[in-house]
Amino acid sequence: MTVLDHKIDFAVLITVTKANPNGDPLNGNRPRQNYDGYGEISDVAIKRKIRNRLQDMGESIFVQSNDRQADQFGSLRERADGNEELKAITKDKKKTNDDFAETACRTWFDVRSFGQVFAFKGGSSKGVSVGVRGPVSIQTAVSVTPIDISSMQITKSVNSEPGEGKGSDTMGMKHRVDFGLYRFNGSINTQLAEKTGFTNEDAIKIKEALLSLFENDASSARPEGSMSVYELYWWEHRSKLGQYSSAKVHHSLEVKPANDMPKQLEDYEITLDKLDDLDVEVIEGR
């Protein structure tokens, strides 16, 4: 496998229909919004979904969520200590942080893709403080137009514990976006790919994960089929630095509403400008 030898930019359009794409725990789990009313999905949430999809593909993932745990380790420290090669490096005074980072990148797909901070104290070996910068960068997803949030009151119809009063007295709120078109951009940097060992084959797997971002991701807040990738735009440059800046590439894709009250995908206009000497692959989501 060869290390990635050309810059890659990408953009993803996501449709949300009667779902909560990314609840804000500091605001009653309402869908995230910025001060202008546009919906947001954090880059952390997007990376979580990419990790889950890669894990479904059989890749080794370091930052596993508790409900997707694929090994016996209950924490990042335990997962790192459970790797015999890393354990030997931390005990060997001749080994450096670069040796630790190289092994971690080779072992875990998400570490060589997104990077990771390893900051562990003491224990059975010397402390570890290693930072890895990953080549894959993901921006926050933002809705093309301000979102309307619908809220409904829900009640509990059963008692959780013996002797409780009427279950229906306990009430809560559930929030959703009736329809929204979200967009996020990203890039893959070749200089950082060389440092982490990120390969051309790894880039293809990232593309596959982006196309199937919401498979095996259903929940009560995001029912099956309520969120989907509409299109993936994938630009592969011909050199390490690329023919254009990422900003210029991303700006070549324009998405705007076709009327004052967009309520469905057909109410948006998507324009893609051709850049000289740079082809774009447009792929429908799954």
C-alpha positions as CSV (number, residue, x, y, z in Angstrom):
1,M,0.0,0.0,0.0
2,T,1.3,3.4,-1.0
3,V,1.1,6.6,1.1
4,L,-1.4,9.1,-0.3
5,D,0.4,11.0,-3.0
6,H,-2.2,13.6,-4.0
7,K,-4.4,16.1,-2.2
8,I,-8.1,15.3,-1.9
9,D,-11.0,17.7,-1.2
10,F,-14.6,16.6,-0.7
11,A,-18.1,18.0,0.1
12,V,-21.2,16.1,1.4
13,L,-24.9,17.1,1.2
14,I,-27.1,15.5,3.8
15,T,-30.9,15.5,3.9
16,V,-32.8,15.5,7.3
17,T,-36.5,14.6,7.4
18,K,-38.4,14.6,10.7
19,A,-35.2,13.8,12.7
20,N,-32.9,15.4,15.3
21,P,-29.5,15.3,13.5
22,N,-27.4,16.3,16.4
23,G,-29.0,17.2,19.7
24,D,-27.5,19.8,22.0
25,P,-27.3,18.4,25.6
26,L,-27.0,22.0,27.0
27,N,-30.2,23.0,25.4
28,G,-32.7,20.3,26.2
29,N,-31.3,18.1,23.4
30,R,-32.8,20.4,20.7
31,P,-31.2,20.2,17.3
32,R,-28.1,22.4,17.3
33,Q,-28.5,25.9,15.8
34,N,-26.1,28.8,15.4
35,Y,-27.2,32.4,16.4
36,D,-28.6,32.9,12.9
37,G,-30.9,30.0,13.1
38,Y,-28.9,27.6,10.8
39,G,-28.8,24.0,11.9
40,E,-25.4,22.4,12.7
41,I,-24.0,18.9,13.1
42,S,-20.7,19.0,14.9
43,D,-17.5,17.7,13.3
44,V,-17.1,15.4,16.3
45,A,-20.5,13.8,15.6
46,I,-19.6,13.3,11.9
47,K,-16.3,11.7,12.8
48,R,-18.1,9.4,15.2
49,K,-20.3,8.2,12.4
50,I,-17.3,7.7,10.1
51,R,-15.6,5.7,12.8
52,N,-18.7,3.5,13.2
53,R,-18.9,2.9,9.5
54,L,-15.2,2.0,9.4
55,Q,-15.7,-0.3,12.3
56,D,-18.5,-2.0,10.4
57,M,-16.1,-2.5,7.5
58,G,-13.8,-4.4,9.9
59,E,-11.2,-1.7,10.5
60,S,-9.5,-1.3,13.9
61,I,-10.7,1.8,15.7
62,F,-9.1,3.3,18.8
63,V,-11.9,5.7,19.8
64,Q,-14.8,3.3,20.1
65,S,-18.2,4.4,21.6
66,N,-19.5,2.4,24.5
67,D,-22.3,0.9,22.5
68,R,-20.0,-0.1,19.7
69,Q,-17.2,-1.6,21.8
70,A,-15.5,-4.4,19.9
71,D,-12.9,-5.5,22.5
72,Q,-12.6,-6.0,26.2
73,F,-11.2,-2.5,27.0
74,G,-13.4,0.0,28.8
75,S,-11.2,3.1,28.3
76,L,-8.7,4.6,25.9
77,R,-5.9,4.0,28.4
78,E,-6.7,0.4,28.7
79,R,-6.9,0.0,24.9
80,A,-3.5,1.6,24.5
81,D,-2.0,-0.4,27.4
82,G,-3.5,-3.6,25.8
83,N,-1.3,-3.2,22.8
84,E,1.9,-5.1,23.5
85,E,4.0,-3.1,21.1
86,L,3.0,0.2,22.6
87,K,3.5,-1.2,26.1
88,A,7.1,-2.2,25.1
89,I,7.8,1.3,23.7
90,T,6.7,3.1,26.9
91,K,9.0,0.9,28.9
92,D,12.0,1.3,26.6
93,K,14.0,4.5,27.4
94,K,15.6,4.4,23.9
95,K,12.2,4.7,22.2
96,T,10.7,8.1,21.4
97,N,7.3,9.7,21.0
98,D,7.7,9.2,17.2
99,D,8.0,5.4,17.7
100,F,4.9,5.5,19.8
101,A,3.0,7.6,17.2
102,E,4.1,5.4,14.3
103,T,2.9,2.2,16.0
104,A,-0.4,3.8,17.0
105,C,-1.0,5.0,13.5
106,R,-0.2,1.6,12.0
107,T,-2.5,-0.1,14.5
108,W,-5.7,2.1,14.4
109,F,-7.3,3.5,11.3
110,D,-8.9,6.5,13.0
111,V,-5.6,7.5,14.6
112,R,-3.8,7.7,11.2
113,S,-6.9,9.5,9.7
114,F,-8.0,12.0,12.3
115,G,-5.1,12.1,14.7
116,Q,-5.2,11.5,18.5
117,V,-3.8,12.9,21.7
118,F,-2.4,10.2,24.0
119,A,-2.0,11.7,27.4
120,F,-1.7,9.1,30.2
121,K,-0.1,9.4,33.5
122,G,2.2,6.9,35.4
123,G,0.7,3.5,35.9
124,S,2.9,0.4,35.3
125,S,5.0,2.3,32.9
126,K,6.3,5.8,32.3
127,G,3.8,8.5,31.5
128,V,2.8,9.1,27.9
129,S,2.1,12.4,26.2
130,V,2.0,12.0,22.4
131,G,0.0,14.1,19.9
132,V,-0.7,12.9,16.4
133,R,-2.1,15.2,13.7
134,G,-4.2,13.4,11.2
135,P,-4.6,14.2,7.5
136,V,-8.4,14.0,7.3
137,S,-10.1,17.2,8.3
138,I,-13.9,17.5,8.7
139,Q,-15.8,20.8,9.0
140,T,-19.0,21.3,10.9
141,A,-22.1,20.6,8.8
142,V,-24.4,23.6,8.4
143,S,-27.9,23.7,7.0
144,V,-28.2,25.6,3.7
145,T,-31.2,27.6,5.1
146,P,-32.3,28.3,8.7
147,I,-34.2,25.3,10.2
148,D,-37.6,25.1,11.8
149,I,-37.7,22.9,14.9
150,S,-40.9,21.1,15.9
151,S,-41.3,20.0,19.5
152,M,-43.8,17.6,21.1
153,Q,-44.5,16.8,24.7
154,I,-44.1,13.1,25.7
155,T,-45.2,11.3,28.8
156,K,-44.1,8.1,30.5
157,S,-46.9,5.6,30.6
158,V,-45.2,3.0,32.9
159,N,-43.5,3.0,36.3
160,S,-39.8,2.4,36.4
161,E,-39.7,1.3,40.0
162,P,-42.2,-0.5,42.3
163,G,-44.3,1.9,44.4
164,E,-44.0,4.9,42.0
165,G,-46.9,7.1,41.4
166,K,-48.7,7.5,38.1
167,G,-46.3,7.0,35.3
168,S,-48.1,9.5,33.0
169,D,-47.2,12.4,35.4
170,T,-43.6,12.3,34.2
171,M,-43.3,14.4,31.1
172,G,-40.6,15.4,28.6
173,M,-40.0,17.0,25.2
174,K,-38.9,15.6,21.9
175,H,-37.6,17.8,19.1
176,R,-37.0,17.3,15.4
177,V,-36.2,19.1,12.1
178,D,-39.1,18.6,9.7
179,F,-36.7,19.1,6.7
180,G,-33.2,20.4,6.3
181,L,-30.4,20.2,3.7
182,Y,-27.0,20.2,5.4
183,R,-23.6,20.5,3.9
184,F,-20.1,19.8,5.2
185,N,-16.7,20.1,3.6
186,G,-13.5,18.2,4.2
187,S,-9.9,17.6,2.9
188,I,-7.1,15.1,3.1
189,N,-3.6,16.6,3.5
190,T,-0.7,14.7,1.9
191,Q,2.0,16.1,4.2
192,L,0.2,14.8,7.3
193,A,-0.6,11.6,5.4
194,E,3.1,10.9,5.0
195,K,3.6,11.3,8.8
196,T,0.8,9.0,9.8
197,G,1.1,6.5,7.0
198,F,-2.4,7.2,5.6
199,T,-2.6,5.5,2.2
200,N,-4.5,5.8,-1.1
201,E,-6.4,2.7,0.0
202,D,-7.4,4.4,3.2
203,A,-8.8,7.4,1.2
204,I,-11.0,5.0,-0.7
205,K,-12.3,3.6,2.6
206,I,-13.0,7.1,3.9
207,K,-15.0,7.8,0.7
208,E,-17.0,4.6,1.3
209,A,-17.7,5.6,4.9
210,L,-18.9,9.1,3.7
211,L,-21.3,7.6,1.2
212,S,-22.9,5.3,3.8
213,L,-22.7,7.7,6.7
214,F,-26.1,6.9,8.3
215,E,-26.2,3.1,7.7
216,N,-26.6,1.2,11.0
217,D,-27.1,4.6,12.8
218,A,-30.9,4.6,13.5
219,S,-32.2,5.7,16.9
220,S,-35.5,7.2,18.3
221,A,-34.2,10.7,17.4
222,R,-33.0,9.5,13.9
223,P,-35.5,6.9,12.6
224,E,-34.3,4.6,9.8
225,G,-34.3,6.6,6.5
226,S,-34.8,10.0,8.1
227,M,-31.2,11.0,7.4
228,S,-29.3,10.3,4.3
229,V,-26.3,11.4,2.2
230,Y,-27.7,13.0,-0.9
231,E,-24.5,13.5,-2.9
232,L,-20.7,13.3,-2.3
233,Y,-18.4,15.6,-4.3
234,W,-14.9,14.2,-4.5
235,W,-12.0,16.1,-6.0
236,E,-8.6,14.4,-6.5
237,H,-5.8,16.7,-7.3
238,R,-2.8,15.7,-9.4
239,S,-0.1,16.7,-6.9
240,K,0.6,16.8,-3.2
241,L,-0.2,20.5,-2.8
242,G,-3.0,20.5,-5.3
243,Q,-3.9,22.7,-8.3
244,Y,-6.2,24.9,-6.1
245,S,-6.7,25.8,-2.5
246,S,-9.4,23.8,-0.6
247,A,-11.4,27.0,-0.2
248,K,-11.5,27.6,-3.9
249,V,-12.5,24.0,-4.6
250,H,-15.3,24.1,-2.0
251,H,-16.5,27.4,-3.3
252,S,-17.0,25.9,-6.7
253,L,-20.0,24.1,-5.3
254,E,-22.9,26.4,-4.5
255,V,-26.1,25.3,-2.9
256,K,-28.9,27.8,-2.4
257,P,-32.7,27.8,-2.0
258,A,-34.8,28.2,-5.1
259,N,-37.7,29.8,-3.2
260,D,-38.4,31.6,0.1
261,M,-39.8,28.6,1.9
262,P,-37.8,25.4,0.9
263,K,-39.5,22.3,2.3
264,Q,-38.0,19.6,0.2
265,L,-34.9,18.7,-1.8
266,E,-36.4,20.0,-5.0
267,D,-36.6,23.5,-3.5
268,Y,-32.8,23.9,-3.7
269,E,-30.5,24.7,-6.6
270,I,-27.1,23.0,-6.8
271,T,-24.5,24.6,-9.0
272,L,-21.1,23.1,-9.7
273,D,-18.5,25.2,-11.5
274,K,-15.8,23.5,-13.5
275,L,-12.3,24.1,-12.4
276,D,-9.6,23.8,-15.1
277,D,-7.4,20.7,-14.8
278,L,-9.4,19.4,-11.8
279,D,-12.1,16.8,-12.3
280,V,-14.8,16.1,-9.7
281,E,-16.6,12.9,-9.1
282,V,-20.2,13.3,-8.1
283,I,-21.6,10.2,-6.3
284,E,-25.2,9.6,-5.1
285,G,-25.4,8.5,-1.4
286,R,-26.7,5.1,-0.5
